[in-house]
Amino acid sequence: MNVNIIITEEQKRILIKESIKSKMGDVVKSNYKFTKKIIGETFKTTGINLEFMLTWGASIGGFMVPINEYIKSGNVEISDIDISLILTSIMATLYLENKSTVKELMSHINERGLFDIFITGLKKTEELKYSFLKFVESMNITFNKVSNMLAYSFIVPILPMLYDMKPTDIQEIVKRLLSFGLITISSIVLRDLISKIIKRFNTNR
C-alpha cells in the first residue's frame, strides 16, 4: 500500500534548512580530506613533507577545491598527480614563509612543464583571495597574519549555503561546523563570524 505524506511549506522549508546545515559540516570535512590528499600526493612525488599545513586543512581546501575545478576545466588531460603538485605549490607560494621549500616545489613544477598552468591557477587563487578579503573586511574583520586569514578561509565554499539562514540558525550552524574538530578558530569567534555574515545577507536581501 502506497502512503502519501503531505507536508506544509513551512515543514518543507525546515527540512531544506536542516539539509543545508548538515551539508556545511560535510563540506568542511571534505575540504580537509582534499587538502590531505593533495599534500600526500605531492610528498610521494617530490619527497617534500608539508603535513604541518593540515593545521589549516579545511581552510586550504576552501580555496583549493574551486581552483582544482578551474584548472581541470581548462586542462582536461592533466593528471591528478600534476594537479596536486600545482595546488600545493600555489598554497606554498601564497602562504608558506619557508622560501627554500617554495623554490624546491617550483623546481618540480618546471621539470614537469607545469609552469604556465601553475601561473594561471595562482592568478585565479589571488583573485579569489582578494574577493574573500574584501568581503570579510567589509564586516570589520581584519587579519594581522597570513595564518589568521587561513583560519577563516574554510567559510568560502559555504557562503552560498548561509544566504538563506536566519539568526535563529546560528547556534546549530556553529555546532555542526565545529563537530569535526577541523576549524582552528574558537566557537565564540566562529559564532561572531557567522552572525555577521547572516546579518549581511539578510540586510542585503
Order of alpha helices (4+ residues) and beta strands (2+ residues): alpha-alpha-alpha-alpha-alpha-alpha-alpha-alpha-alpha
